């Protein structure tokens, strides 16, 4: 195993007859924001739980910050921040009490008031957790994940339940943490979020990595044909899928003798690539 922040080789996990993770490989560099995409049941959460040391594995090698999470020490755990899918905050405490309490578990925590402001809960600092909305509780979960000043932050679908403004605020927080040198592993169903935040992405299907790389590189490598759209003189809308959109436009210019009415060219999005890689291309 190397000096990667996270290195996984041949990871396997089975639940009875079901293989959740099937020989998965990953390598995440220090300071990188790494996204994992995949449909429900692809093995994303199981993988993250194994990296956390929360779940055992059946086979494979795993190194997280230089240690095997299956036997991680208390010191090692203090270096890893986690935002679970499920809420973890006690309902009767206030936001401030909760964050302050969790800060005591870490040798060098961030300032509790600063973290509460970072996640957008400053106005709710003295509200009880049970009085928060679902999105506000999710923000509190993020606060508990970052309060320890982790070297590695594991985020399992962290913005579920966020409204658009809260999601953008969370993105700013992730960018700030990354700029400070935090390594971040993110699973998400939001393709826009993955593209906005991740330096690299891994697409998982049936427990295996089926593609990995920078978002732009994945679109380039796995994207399907571009779509050229235009309007005919009678107003009818036409479109054509083509691997050579420039040639199609040149042919249209010759036919129209100049300007092409209603011309539009759309290239494959990350969503198109994701659906193709996970076998859901016809599910749109």
Backbone as CSV, one residue per row, in Angstrom:
resi,resn,N_x,N_y,N_z,CA_x,CA_y,CA_z,C_x,C_y,C_z
1,UNK,0.849,-1.189,0.000,0.000,0.000,0.000,0.890,1.247,0.000
2,UNK,0.413,2.311,-0.654,1.238,3.484,-0.864,0.836,4.619,0.067
3,UNK,1.339,5.818,-0.231,1.060,6.991,0.593,-0.244,7.680,0.202
4,UNK,-1.104,7.024,-0.540,-2.423,7.560,-0.832,-3.201,7.753,0.468
5,UNK,-4.084,8.741,0.496,-4.921,8.932,1.685,-5.857,7.744,1.879
6,UNK,-6.393,7.239,0.776,-7.259,6.056,0.802,-6.823,5.146,-0.329
7,UNK,-6.558,3.883,0.004,-6.221,2.900,-1.027,-6.989,1.620,-0.752
8,UNK,-7.678,1.156,-1.772,-8.518,-0.046,-1.669,-8.162,-0.961,-2.827
9,UNK,-7.908,-2.222,-2.523,-7.570,-3.197,-3.553,-8.360,-4.489,-3.328
10,UNK,-9.154,-4.855,-4.335,-9.875,-6.132,-4.295,-10.897,-6.244,-3.184
11,UNK,-11.545,-5.143,-2.851,-12.495,-5.143,-1.730,-13.742,-5.958,-2.067
12,UNK,-14.113,-6.831,-1.129,-15.314,-7.656,-1.311,-16.136,-7.669,-0.020
13,UNK,-17.448,-7.622,-0.204,-18.370,-7.752,0.921,-19.642,-8.419,0.426
14,UNK,-20.042,-9.458,1.141,-21.223,-10.229,0.762,-22.177,-10.309,1.940
15,UNK,-23.475,-10.192,1.633,-24.533,-10.375,2.629,-25.371,-11.571,2.186
16,UNK,-25.082,-12.732,2.752,-25.788,-13.935,2.319,-25.516,-14.218,0.854
17,UNK,-26.572,-14.258,0.064,-26.440,-14.527,-1.371,-26.105,-13.270,-2.171
18,UNK,-26.173,-12.124,-1.532,-26.003,-10.854,-2.248,-24.562,-10.362,-2.124
19,UNK,-23.915,-10.104,-3.250,-22.580,-9.520,-3.270,-22.720,-8.010,-3.396
20,UNK,-22.422,-7.293,-2.310,-22.573,-5.835,-2.296,-21.372,-5.143,-2.930
21,UNK,-20.170,-5.655,-2.645,-18.936,-5.091,-3.197,-18.139,-6.252,-3.779
22,UNK,-17.724,-6.110,-5.038,-17.205,-7.262,-5.773,-15.856,-6.954,-6.413
23,UNK,-14.791,-6.924,-5.576,-13.451,-6.700,-6.115,-13.176,-5.251,-6.457
24,UNK,-13.614,-4.337,-5.605,-13.519,-2.903,-5.883,-12.118,-2.364,-5.596
25,UNK,-11.628,-1.494,-6.483,-10.335,-0.815,-6.325,-10.554,0.695,-6.311
26,UNK,-9.862,1.394,-5.402,-9.930,2.851,-5.334,-8.587,3.393,-4.876
27,UNK,-8.248,4.595,-5.333,-7.071,5.294,-4.830,-7.365,6.778,-4.757
28,UNK,-7.268,7.354,-3.569,-7.602,8.764,-3.370,-6.375,9.489,-2.832
29,UNK,-5.987,10.567,-3.494,-4.795,11.314,-3.120,-5.078,12.268,-1.966
30,UNK,-4.077,12.566,-1.141,-4.262,13.551,-0.069,-4.707,14.897,-0.626
31,UNK,-5.692,15.509,0.006,-6.189,16.809,-0.410,-7.164,16.778,-1.562
32,UNK,-7.500,15.599,-2.048,-8.389,15.462,-3.202,-9.852,15.397,-2.750
33,UNK,-10.742,15.953,-3.572,-12.172,15.719,-3.402,-12.554,14.635,-4.402
34,UNK,-12.951,13.496,-3.885,-13.210,12.318,-4.718,-14.682,11.935,-4.570
35,UNK,-15.376,11.836,-5.693,-16.795,11.499,-5.671,-17.052,10.079,-6.119
36,UNK,-18.023,9.440,-5.478,-18.474,8.109,-5.884,-19.929,8.211,-6.320
37,UNK,-20.197,7.765,-7.539,-21.543,7.759,-8.088,-21.977,6.320,-8.332
38,UNK,-23.263,6.078,-8.207,-23.797,4.761,-8.495,-25.235,4.669,-8.068
39,UNK,-25.999,3.782,-8.689,-27.403,3.629,-8.312,-27.537,2.998,-6.931
40,UNK,-28.734,3.025,-6.385,-28.988,2.354,-5.110,-28.636,0.874,-5.235
41,UNK,-27.947,0.359,-4.223,-27.554,-1.047,-4.241,-26.257,-1.321,-4.965
42,UNK,-25.568,-0.270,-5.421,-24.321,-0.472,-6.176,-23.143,-0.802,-5.276
43,UNK,-23.257,-0.517,-3.963,-22.156,-0.794,-3.036,-21.493,0.449,-2.479
44,UNK,-22.046,1.628,-2.743,-21.420,2.877,-2.295,-21.370,2.960,-0.772
45,UNK,-22.524,2.823,-0.126,-22.574,2.990,1.327,-21.795,1.897,2.045
46,UNK,-21.848,0.676,1.533,-21.076,-0.408,2.142,-19.589,-0.091,2.082
47,UNK,-19.137,0.419,0.941,-17.725,0.787,0.798,-17.337,1.853,1.807
48,UNK,-18.157,2.896,1.927,-17.860,3.979,2.865,-17.857,3.454,4.302
49,UNK,-18.790,2.589,4.646,-18.834,2.033,6.002,-17.588,1.210,6.314
50,UNK,-17.055,0.509,5.315,-15.812,-0.259,5.517,-14.639,0.707,5.712
51,UNK,-14.612,1.785,4.947,-13.553,2.778,5.111,-13.619,3.439,6.479
52,UNK,-14.811,3.564,7.029,-14.994,4.146,8.356,-14.553,3.204,9.470
53,UNK,-14.448,1.904,9.146,-14.216,0.910,10.192,-15.503,0.488,10.868
54,UNK,-16.625,0.909,10.304,-17.937,0.598,10.879,-18.433,-0.776,10.448
55,UNK,-17.908,-1.293,9.334,-18.344,-2.585,8.820,-17.122,-3.397,8.414
56,UNK,-17.174,-4.690,8.648,-16.064,-5.569,8.286,-16.126,-5.908,6.803
57,UNK,-14.992,-6.345,6.270,-14.935,-6.766,4.876,-14.665,-8.262,4.815
58,UNK,-15.007,-8.855,3.689,-14.763,-10.284,3.504,-13.409,-10.557,2.857
59,UNK,-12.934,-9.608,2.052,-11.646,-9.790,1.377,-11.158,-8.433,0.892
60,UNK,-9.871,-8.384,0.584,-9.284,-7.175,0.030,-8.410,-6.434,1.029
61,UNK,-7.649,-5.481,0.508,-6.774,-4.631,1.326,-7.340,-3.218,1.374
62,UNK,-7.321,-2.620,2.565,-7.832,-1.260,2.738,-6.858,-0.483,3.611
63,UNK,-6.455,0.689,3.143,-5.627,1.587,3.928,-6.274,2.968,3.914
64,UNK,-6.538,3.509,5.094,-7.127,4.839,5.252,-6.207,5.642,6.166
65,UNK,-5.616,6.691,5.636,-4.627,7.489,6.372,-3.535,6.599,6.967
66,UNK,-3.130,5.604,6.184,-2.020,4.747,6.571,-2.355,3.616,7.510
67,UNK,-3.629,3.416,7.829,-4.023,2.361,8.776,-5.168,1.544,8.201
68,UNK,-5.283,0.319,8.694,-6.422,-0.523,8.339,-7.595,-0.114,9.219
69,UNK,-8.690,0.376,8.631,-9.809,0.832,9.460,-10.434,-0.257,10.329
70,UNK,-10.217,-1.510,9.961,-10.771,-2.602,10.765,-10.140,-2.653,12.158
71,UNK,-8.954,-2.087,12.296,-8.275,-2.090,13.596,-7.784,-0.691,13.952
72,UNK,-8.495,0.328,13.464,-8.082,1.703,13.698,-8.122,2.084,15.168
73,UNK,-7.108,2.803,15.623,-7.024,3.231,17.011,-7.893,4.456,17.249
74,UNK,-8.004,4.868,18.500,-8.762,6.064,18.833,-8.125,7.297,18.193
75,UNK,-6.794,7.326,18.166,-6.099,8.441,17.532,-6.422,8.501,16.049
76,UNK,-6.419,7.336,15.395,-6.770,7.282,13.968,-8.202,7.770,13.750
77,UNK,-9.123,7.347,14.595,-10.527,7.740,14.416,-10.717,9.245,14.569
78,UNK,-9.882,9.878,15.383,-10.006,11.323,15.563,-9.574,12.090,14.314
79,UNK,-8.893,11.415,13.393,-8.430,12.055,12.157,-9.436,11.912,11.018
80,UNK,-10.507,11.173,11.258,-11.503,10.892,10.219,-12.845,11.462,10.636
81,UNK,-13.418,12.326,9.805,-14.751,12.858,10.046,-15.765,12.102,9.214
82,UNK,-16.967,11.928,9.754,-17.990,11.125,9.090,-19.323,11.865,9.115
83,UNK,-19.989,11.901,7.985,-21.377,12.351,7.943,-22.195,11.163,7.459
84,UNK,-22.944,10.587,8.383,-23.733,9.394,8.095,-24.965,9.756,7.269
85,UNK,-25.553,8.740,6.639,-26.839,8.948,5.972,-27.932,9.216,6.998
86,UNK,-27.855,8.543,8.144,-28.877,8.692,9.183,-28.461,9.763,10.174
87,UNK,-29.448,10.447,10.735,-29.174,11.492,11.718,-28.581,10.882,12.986
88,UNK,-27.653,11.621,13.598,-26.957,11.078,14.769,-27.028,11.988,15.983
89,UNK,-27.664,13.156,15.881,-27.666,14.116,16.981,-28.790,13.822,17.973
90,UNK,-28.540,13.971,19.287,-29.581,13.758,20.307,-30.650,14.835,20.219
91,UNK,-31.910,14.444,20.263,-33.021,15.352,19.980,-33.223,16.434,21.026
92,UNK,-32.871,16.172,22.290,-33.205,17.107,23.361,-32.180,18.223,23.547
93,UNK,-30.987,18.078,23.009,-29.970,19.114,23.162,-30.178,20.223,22.131
94,UNK,-29.624,21.385,22.407,-29.624,22.451,21.411,-28.502,22.202,20.404
95,UNK,-28.545,22.960,19.322,-27.493,22.846,18.318,-26.141,23.156,18.941
96,UNK,-26.053,24.237,19.712,-24.789,24.626,20.326,-24.302,23.553,21.301
97,UNK,-25.210,23.036,22.129,-24.824,21.995,23.092,-24.325,20.750,22.377
98,UNK,-24.990,20.400,21.289,-24.615,19.186,20.549,-23.224,19.321,19.939
99,UNK,-22.973,20.415,19.244,-21.677,20.599,18.584,-20.566,20.724,19.622
100,UNK,-20.835,21.452,20.706,-19.841,21.609,21.777,-19.529,20.270,22.424
101,UNK,-20.573,19.460,22.627,-20.383,18.131,23.228,-19.515,17.241,22.338
102,UNK,-19.831,17.194,21.064,-19.072,16.339,20.151,-17.632,16.839,20.005
103,UNK,-17.420,18.148,20.127,-16.059,18.685,20.015,-15.135,18.099,21.071
104,UNK,-15.687,17.718,22.222,-14.857,17.202,23.318,-14.272,15.822,23.027
105,UNK,-14.773,15.165,21.992,-14.236,13.852,21.639,-12.910,13.949,20.881
106,UNK,-12.535,15.154,20.445,-11.380,15.307,19.562,-10.258,16.078,20.248
107,UNK,-9.005,15.726,19.948,-7.881,16.407,20.601,-7.709,17.854,20.147
108,UNK,-8.039,18.155,18.877,-7.870,19.512,18.350,-9.099,19.895,17.519
109,UNK,-10.225,20.120,18.187,-11.454,20.438,17.439,-11.449,21.854,16.894
110,UNK,-12.296,22.076,15.896,-12.544,23.430,15.427,-13.418,24.150,16.447
111,UNK,-13.484,25.461,16.341,-14.333,26.249,17.225,-15.803,25.946,16.927
112,UNK,-16.573,25.609,17.952,-17.960,25.182,17.772,-18.810,26.278,17.137
113,UNK,-18.644,27.505,17.596,-19.431,28.608,17.036,-19.110,28.813,15.564
114,UNK,-17.830,28.713,15.217,-17.414,28.858,13.822,-18.060,27.786,12.950
115,UNK,-18.056,26.545,13.423,-18.612,25.441,12.647,-20.127,25.600,12.480
116,UNK,-20.805,26.036,13.533,-22.250,26.255,13.444,-22.565,27.306,12.385
117,UNK,-21.767,28.343,12.330,-21.954,29.375,11.313,-21.630,28.830,9.920
118,UNK,-20.581,28.020,9.829,-20.167,27.467,8.542,-21.278,26.670,7.875
119,UNK,-22.052,25.928,8.671,-23.112,25.090,8.100,-24.455,25.817,8.038
120,UNK,-24.455,27.099,8.362,-25.662,27.890,8.207,-26.689,27.725,9.302
121,UNK,-26.239,27.402,10.513,-27.163,27.214,11.632,-26.978,28.261,12.725
122,UNK,-26.322,29.373,12.405,-26.091,30.391,13.419,-27.362,30.873,14.070
123,UNK,-28.426,31.055,13.280,-29.697,31.542,13.821,-30.420,30.484,14.635
124,UNK,-29.993,29.218,14.509,-30.642,28.115,15.221,-29.753,27.528,16.319
125,UNK,-28.699,28.240,16.681,-27.721,27.693,17.624,-28.339,27.291,18.952
126,UNK,-29.361,28.015,19.415,-29.967,27.716,20.711,-31.313,26.988,20.588
127,UNK,-31.604,26.493,19.399,-32.813,25.687,19.198,-32.521,24.230,19.485
128,UNK,-33.504,23.531,20.023,-33.335,22.095,20.256,-33.354,21.348,18.921
129,UNK,-32.604,20.259,18.886,-32.477,19.485,17.654,-33.843,19.016,17.173
130,UNK,-34.712,18.633,18.091,-36.017,18.112,17.690,-36.888,19.173,17.028
131,UNK,-36.545,20.451,17.193,-37.321,21.536,16.589,-36.808,21.920,15.209
132,UNK,-35.723,21.322,14.764,-35.146,21.655,13.461,-35.899,20.961,12.331
133,UNK,-35.870,21.566,11.168,-36.409,20.903,9.976,-35.456,19.793,9.546
134,UNK,-35.918,18.977,8.594,-35.062,17.891,8.111,-33.771,18.399,7.513
135,UNK,-33.851,19.461,6.705,-32.646,20.022,6.102,-31.704,20.607,7.129
136,UNK,-32.275,21.241,8.184,-31.440,21.811,9.248,-30.756,20.709,10.050
137,UNK,-31.436,19.610,10.269,-30.809,18.478,10.972,-29.653,17.918,10.139
138,UNK,-29.837,17.922,8.817,-28.760,17.428,7.959,-27.550,18.362,8.047
139,UNK,-27.793,19.667,8.147,-26.686,20.606,8.320,-25.957,20.335,9.631
140,UNK,-26.723,19.997,10.666,-26.102,19.681,11.956,-25.235,18.435,11.837
141,UNK,-25.693,17.444,11.078,-24.876,16.249,10.863,-23.545,16.611,10.206
142,UNK,-23.590,17.543,9.250,-22.356,17.989,8.604,-21.452,18.674,9.630
143,UNK,-22.047,19.495,10.506,-21.264,20.168,11.550,-20.545,19.146,12.428
144,UNK,-21.229,18.071,12.793,-20.618,17.045,13.646,-19.513,16.298,12.897
145,UNK,-19.628,16.232,11.573,-18.593,15.575,10.791,-17.311,16.372,10.688
146,UNK,-17.427,17.718,10.753,-16.235,18.549,10.552,-15.693,19.145,11.846
147,UNK,-16.402,18.999,12.977,-16.009,19.674,14.209,-14.620,19.230,14.680
148,UNK,-14.227,18.001,14.379,-12.927,17.516,14.829,-11.754,17.972,13.990
149,UNK,-12.027,18.776,12.928,-10.926,19.190,12.042,-10.283,17.997,11.375
150,UNK,-11.065,17.121,10.713,-10.517,15.857,10.192,-9.561,16.051,9.025
151,UNK,-8.621,15.121,8.915,-7.753,15.061,7.730,-8.512,14.459,6.552
152,UNK,-9.422,13.538,6.866,-10.252,12.876,5.855,-11.703,13.006,6.284
153,UNK,-12.537,13.461,5.362,-13.961,13.613,5.638,-14.738,12.689,4.703
154,UNK,-15.524,11.786,5.293,-16.335,10.838,4.541,-17.779,11.313,4.567
155,UNK,-18.323,11.593,3.400,-19.664,12.165,3.289,-20.550,11.213,2.484
156,UNK,-21.523,10.606,3.128,-22.416,9.664,2.466,-23.753,10.356,2.195
157,UNK,-23.914,10.836,0.963,-25.116,11.565,0.537,-25.462,12.682,1.525
158,UNK,-24.539,13.628,1.726,-24.695,14.606,2.803,-25.751,15.667,2.562
159,UNK,-26.126,15.939,1.301,-27.050,17.049,1.055,-28.480,16.588,0.794
160,UNK,-28.782,15.333,1.111,-30.161,14.869,1.005,-31.044,15.709,1.928
161,UNK,-32.115,16.274,1.384,-33.009,17.111,2.181,-32.655,18.573,2.197
162,UNK,-31.538,18.949,1.573,-31.157,20.360,1.506,-31.977,21.065,0.426
163,UNK,-32.351,22.328,0.690,-32.918,23.131,-0.383,-31.767,23.655,-1.228
164,UNK,-32.056,24.229,-2.417,-30.957,24.657,-3.303,-29.974,25.619,-2.649
165,UNK,-30.482,26.567,-1.840,-29.576,27.529,-1.200,-28.667,26.835,-0.192
166,UNK,-29.223,25.903,0.590,-28.414,25.170,1.571,-27.381,24.295,0.880
167,UNK,-27.761,23.718,-0.267,-26.814,22.868,-0.994,-25.633,23.698,-1.487
168,UNK,-25.898,24.890,-2.020,-24.806,25.747,-2.492,-23.914,26.188,-1.330
169,UNK,-24.513,26.438,-0.170,-23.718,26.815,0.995,-22.828,25.645,1.419
170,UNK,-23.371,24.447,1.344,-22.578,23.254,1.656,-21.416,23.111,0.674
171,UNK,-21.661,23.380,-0.605,-20.583,23.302,-1.595,-19.455,24.256,-1.223
172,UNK,-19.821,25.449,-0.793,-18.795,26.418,-0.387,-17.973,25.887,0.784
173,UNK,-18.652,25.216,1.722,-17.952,24.630,2.865,-16.972,23.558,2.410
174,UNK,-17.394,22.695,1.502,-16.524,21.631,1.004,-15.309,22.231,0.296
175,UNK,-15.539,23.264,-0.499,-14.420,23.911,-1.188,-13.449,24.527,-0.181
176,UNK,-13.983,25.111,0.881,-13.120,25.703,1.898,-12.295,24.629,2.593
177,UNK,-12.920,23.511,2.956,-12.200,22.424,3.612,-11.131,21.852,2.692
178,UNK,-11.464,21.707,1.414,-10.490,21.188,0.454,-9.308,22.146,0.321
179,UNK,-9.599,23.450,0.311,-8.529,24.443,0.218,-7.622,24.393,1.437
180,UNK,-8.158,23.967,2.576,-7.366,23.832,3.800,-6.575,22.526,3.837
181,UNK,-6.786,21.658,2.825,-6.017,20.419,2.745,-6.744,19.173,3.170
182,UNK,-8.039,19.276,3.491,-8.812,18.101,3.892,-9.071,17.207,2.682
183,UNK,-8.839,15.929,2.835,-9.206,14.953,1.817,-10.682,14.610,2.006
184,UNK,-11.445,14.602,0.929,-12.888,14.428,1.038,-13.361,13.333,0.085
185,UNK,-14.110,12.383,0.647,-14.766,11.347,-0.148,-16.261,11.579,-0.054
186,UNK,-16.903,11.724,-1.199,-18.300,12.120,-1.269,-19.087,11.114,-2.095
187,UNK,-20.172,10.575,-1.545,-21.137,9.849,-2.369,-22.360,10.730,-2.522
188,UNK,-22.933,10.738,-3.704,-24.081,11.607,-3.951,-24.885,11.075,-5.126
189,UNK,-26.182,11.383,-5.123,-27.035,11.103,-6.282,-27.208,12.331,-7.154
190,UNK,-26.648,13.461,-6.703,-26.792,14.704,-7.457,-25.605,14.853,-8.405
191,UNK,-25.860,14.679,-9.690,-24.782,14.740,-10.676,-24.177,16.135,-10.743
192,UNK,-25.012,17.168,-10.601,-24.507,18.538,-10.608,-23.544,18.757,-9.444
193,UNK,-23.871,18.180,-8.301,-23.026,18.304,-7.121,-21.675,17.620,-7.347
194,UNK,-21.711,16.432,-7.894,-20.473,15.700,-8.160,-19.573,16.467,-9.112
195,UNK,-20.181,17.030,-10.154,-19.384,17.753,-11.150,-18.833,19.062,-10.575
196,UNK,-19.604,19.691,-9.685,-19.177,20.961,-9.111,-18.044,20.794,-8.105
197,UNK,-18.005,19.653,-7.407,-17.093,19.510,-6.277,-15.900,18.595,-6.532
198,UNK,-16.107,17.527,-7.274,-15.107,16.453,-7.305,-13.961,16.733,-8.270
199,UNK,-12.732,16.499,-7.803,-11.566,16.506,-8.686,-11.599,15.284,-9.590
200,UNK,-11.976,14.151,-8.998,-12.135,12.910,-9.764,-13.377,12.180,-9.282
201,UNK,-13.891,11.311,-10.161,-15.092,10.541,-9.865,-14.853,9.066,-10.157
202,UNK,-15.516,8.220,-9.382,-15.601,6.800,-9.706,-17.073,6.452,-9.847
203,UNK,-17.410,5.783,-10.926,-18.781,5.313,-11.131,-18.808,3.830,-10.787
204,UNK,-19.695,3.464,-9.862,-19.784,2.091,-9.376,-21.094,1.465,-9.839
205,UNK,-21.015,0.253,-10.314,-22.199,-0.529,-10.664,-21.946,-1.965,-10.261
206,UNK,-22.926,-2.566,-9.589,-22.827,-3.961,-9.157,-21.555,-4.237,-8.364
207,UNK,-21.161,-3.284,-7.512,-20.041,-3.501,-6.612,-18.671,-3.326,-7.215
208,UNK,-18.597,-2.828,-8.453,-17.310,-2.640,-9.119,-17.201,-1.222,-9.673
209,UNK,-15.968,-0.728,-9.787,-15.736,0.546,-10.449,-15.753,0.304,-11.955
210,UNK,-16.698,0.955,-12.644,-16.805,0.771,-14.092,-16.151,1.912,-14.858
211,UNK,-15.859,3.018,-14.182,-15.146,4.133,-14.821,-14.618,5.047,-13.732
212,UNK,-13.490,5.692,-14.008,-12.879,6.590,-13.030,-12.105,7.677,-13.764
213,UNK,-12.182,8.893,-13.267,-11.421,9.978,-13.873,-12.019,11.329,-13.551
214,UNK,-11.446,12.381,-14.105,-11.988,13.715,-13.942,-13.334,13.796,-14.661
215,UNK,-14.273,14.598,-14.144,-15.593,14.678,-14.789,-15.524,14.977,-16.280
216,UNK,-14.693,15.953,-16.666,-14.592,16.304,-18.085,-14.032,15.139,-18.900
217,UNK,-13.081,14.406,-18.327,-12.482,13.275,-19.031,-13.491,12.142,-19.203
218,UNK,-14.342,11.933,-18.203,-15.376,10.900,-18.316,-16.371,11.253,-19.411
219,UNK,-16.749,12.525,-19.484,-17.670,12.944,-20.548,-17.031,12.729,-21.917
220,UNK,-15.756,13.035,-22.021,-15.054,12.900,-23.295,-14.909,11.440,-23.705
221,UNK,-14.581,10.584,-22.713,-14.304,9.180,-23.032,-15.561,8.359,-23.247
222,UNK,-16.588,8.622,-22.439,-17.765,7.754,-22.464,-19.013,8.440,-23.009
223,UNK,-18.886,9.708,-23.383,-20.045,10.425,-23.898,-20.502,9.872,-25.237
224,UNK,-21.802,9.928,-25.474,-22.357,9.495,-26.747,-22.311,10.654,-27.737
225,UNK,-22.939,10.491,-28.880,-22.899,11.513,-29.923,-23.522,12.822,-29.453
226,UNK,-23.077,13.911,-30.094,-23.699,15.213,-29.854,-25.028,15.277,-30.601
227,UNK,-25.887,16.210,-30.191,-27.170,16.428,-30.854,-27.185,17.829,-31.460
228,UNK,-27.434,17.897,-32.770,-27.552,19.168,-33.481,-29.037,19.419,-33.754
229,UNK,-29.528,20.592,-33.368,-30.928,20.953,-33.566,-31.015,22.203,-34.439
230,UNK,-32.067,22.303,-35.266,-32.271,23.481,-36.098,-33.747,23.561,-36.512
231,UNK,-34.104,24.687,-37.110,-35.474,24.898,-37.588,-35.483,24.928,-39.115
232,UNK,-36.445,24.227,-39.705,-36.617,24.270,-41.156,-37.362,25.552,-41.548
233,UNK,-37.297,25.936,-42.819,-37.987,27.153,-43.259,-39.481,27.172,-42.931
234,UNK,-40.124,25.981,-42.905,-41.554,25.937,-42.587,-41.819,25.970,-41.079
235,UNK,-40.728,26.116,-40.267,-40.869,26.188,-38.820,-40.731,24.863,-38.110
236,UNK,-40.685,23.761,-38.840,-40.548,22.441,-38.216,-39.187,22.312,-37.547
237,UNK,-39.174,21.708,-36.364,-37.937,21.493,-35.624,-37.301,20.166,-36.017
238,UNK,-36.006,20.200,-36.245,-35.283,18.982,-36.624,-34.089,18.801,-35.687
239,UNK,-33.667,17.564,-35.525,-32.481,17.269,-34.723,-31.795,16.043,-35.300
240,UNK,-30.494,15.945,-35.041,-29.706,14.817,-35.533,-28.602,14.504,-34.529
241,UNK,-28.496,13.241,-34.154,-27.394,12.801,-33.301,-26.230,12.412,-34.182
242,UNK,-25.053,12.929,-33.849,-23.907,12.710,-34.725,-22.605,12.745,-33.940
243,UNK,-21.641,11.969,-34.399,-20.304,11.986,-33.810,-19.460,13.109,-34.405
244,UNK,-19.975,13.744,-35.474,-19.235,14.825,-36.143,-20.135,16.055,-36.269
245,UNK,-20.433,16.729,-35.156,-21.360,17.872,-35.212,-20.853,19.027,-36.077
246,UNK,-19.551,19.237,-36.119,-19.015,20.328,-36.938,-19.320,20.086,-38.413
247,UNK,-19.184,18.844,-38.858,-19.487,18.519,-40.257,-20.975,18.714,-40.541
248,UNK,-21.818,18.313,-39.580,-23.262,18.482,-39.755,-23.623,19.956,-39.884
249,UNK,-23.017,20.787,-39.031,-23.287,22.230,-39.096,-22.808,22.804,-40.432
250,UNK,-21.644,22.356,-40.911,-21.135,22.850,-42.197,-22.093,22.485,-43.332
251,UNK,-22.650,21.285,-43.280,-23.603,20.862,-44.319,-24.884,21.689,-44.244
252,UNK,-25.321,21.986,-43.030,-26.524,22.804,-42.859,-26.278,24.234,-43.350
253,UNK,-25.097,24.782,-43.078,-24.769,26.138,-43.544,-24.828,26.213,-45.066
254,UNK,-24.333,25.151,-45.708,-24.367,25.129,-47.170,-25.808,25.047,-47.664
255,UNK,-26.633,24.247,-46.966,-28.021,24.098,-47.393,-28.826,25.361,-47.169
256,UNK,-28.533,26.044,-46.049,-29.270,27.266,-45.731,-28.602,28.507,-46.318
257,UNK,-27.439,28.313,-46.923,-26.689,29.424,-47.517,-26.394,30.507,-46.479
258,UNK,-25.894,30.066,-45.329,-25.509,31.025,-44.287,-26.062,30.636,-42.934
259,UNK,-26.785,31.577,-42.296,-27.299,31.363,-40.940,-28.265,30.180,-40.882
260,UNK,-28.160,29.403,-39.808,-29.024,28.243,-39.607,-30.057,28.609,-38.546
261,UNK,-31.332,28.675,-38.890,-32.357,29.080,-37.923,-32.436,28.107,-36.734
262,UNK,-32.471,28.662,-35.531,-32.676,27.855,-34.333,-31.574,26.864,-34.046
263,UNK,-30.351,27.156,-34.505,-29.261,26.202,-34.334,-28.918,26.007,-32.850
264,UNK,-28.770,24.759,-32.460,-28.316,24.425,-31.117,-27.521,23.135,-31.152
265,UNK,-26.446,23.085,-30.371,-25.619,21.873,-30.288,-25.476,21.507,-28.819
266,UNK,-25.873,20.308,-28.477,-25.734,19.846,-27.090,-24.863,18.604,-27.063
267,UNK,-23.907,18.632,-26.156,-23.002,17.488,-26.020,-23.381,16.674,-24.796
268,UNK,-22.893,15.440,-24.690,-23.285,14.579,-23.566,-22.951,15.214,-22.227
269,UNK,-23.877,15.145,-21.295,-23.660,15.629,-19.939,-23.104,14.506,-19.081
270,UNK,-22.690,14.867,-17.874,-22.247,13.839,-16.940,-23.386,12.873,-16.629
271,UNK,-24.609,13.387,-16.602,-25.762,12.512,-16.367,-25.912,11.488,-17.483
272,UNK,-25.735,11.909,-18.735,-25.792,10.978,-19.861,-24.757,9.873,-19.703
273,UNK,-23.537,10.277,-19.339,-22.449,9.316,-19.160,-22.765,8.356,-18.017
274,UNK,-23.237,8.918,-16.907,-23.567,8.102,-15.733,-24.632,7.053,-16.079
275,UNK,-25.695,7.468,-16.739,-26.766,6.532,-17.086,-26.270,5.450,-18.033
276,UNK,-25.390,5.831,-18.951,-24.837,4.844,-19.871,-23.962,3.836,-19.139
277,UNK,-23.093,4.312,-18.262,-22.159,3.433,-17.550,-22.867,2.494,-16.586
278,UNK,-23.998,2.933,-16.037,-24.709,2.112,-15.046,-25.865,1.334,-15.659
279,UNK,-25.940,1.317,-16.995,-26.952,0.528,-17.664,-28.350,1.074,-17.541
280,UNK,-28.492,2.401,-17.346,-29.814,3.006,-17.183,-30.107,4.010,-18.298
281,UNK,-29.464,3.817,-19.440,-29.538,4.797,-20.529,-30.979,4.997,-21.015
282,UNK,-31.802,3.967,-20.913,-33.171,4.065,-21.391,-34.165,4.371,-20.290
283,UNK,-33.640,4.751,-19.104,-34.515,4.990,-17.958,-34.953,6.441,-17.844
284,UNK,-34.501,7.298,-18.749,-34.822,8.730,-18.659,-36.256,8.979,-19.084
